[in-house]
Amino acid sequence: MGTKRFGIVNHDVVTDPNLSLQAKGVYAVISTFCNTNRTCYPSIATIADLCDVSTRTVDRKLKELKDKGYLHRNGKIIKLL
């Protein structure tokens, strides 16, 4: 068996009533890819596959998370805030 992955999800994300459940799920999946600086670069397709949604849905949820201030995206690099 390989190394087990886990992610740390910000309590504010989990408890935000104005954040969709899908956005919370996308955040949780992204957190499993992050390093100790909370930075990662999973592809949109990888996130979509793991969440069982379309790449368009992932794009919308990333925008939702960005608009709420939970992440910053610079090209392919995602930084969880």
MARDRENSE-172716 format. One record per residue (C-alpha): residue in three letters; y negated, z negated, x negated. Coordinates in steps of 0.02 Angstrom, whole numbers, plus 50000, padded with zeros to 5 digits. Layout:
N
ALAYZX
...
***
This chain:
81
MET500005000050000
GLY498265004549934
THR496704994149922
LYS496124987450089
ARG494364992150143
PHE493214981250243
GLY491404981750293
ILE490054969050328
VAL489114972450488
ASN487374965150509
HIS487314952350651
ASP485694960250714
VAL486614976750740
VAL488024968650838
THR486854958750950
ASP485514971950980
PRO485584975351169
ASN484574991451147
LEU485814999251025
SER487235009551099
LEU489035004451073
GLN489375021050985
ALA487935017850863
LYS488665000650826
GLY490365008750793
VAL489605021750677
TYR488695007850583
ALA490334998150565
VAL491265013450499
ILE489865017250375
SER489894999150315
THR491705001550257
PHE491105014750132
CYS489635004850062
ASN489534997549888
THR488754980549848
ASN487024988349863
ARG487444993750043
THR487345012049989
CYS488645025450022
TYR488855043950054
PRO490255047750177
SER490155065050256
ILE489645066950437
ALA491345074950468
THR492255059750395
ILE491255047750503
ALA491565058750656
ASP493445059250622
LEU493555040450602
CYS492535037250760
ASP493435051050857
VAL491785059150907
SER490905075550867
THR489805078050715
ARG488345080650835
THR488665063350908
VAL488665055850733
ASP487005064450697
ARG486255057150856
LYS486915039650818
LEU486275040350639
LYS484565044950709
GLU484675030450832
LEU485105018350690
LYS483715025450581
ASP482425024350722
LYS482895006050749
GLY482725002350563
TYR484554998650527
LEU484805012350398
HIS483885024350285
ARG484545041550244
ASN484035052150095
GLY485055068250094
LYS486885063050091
ILE486515045250036
ILE486515031850172
LYS485765014750139
LEU486125000950265
LEU484624989450286
***
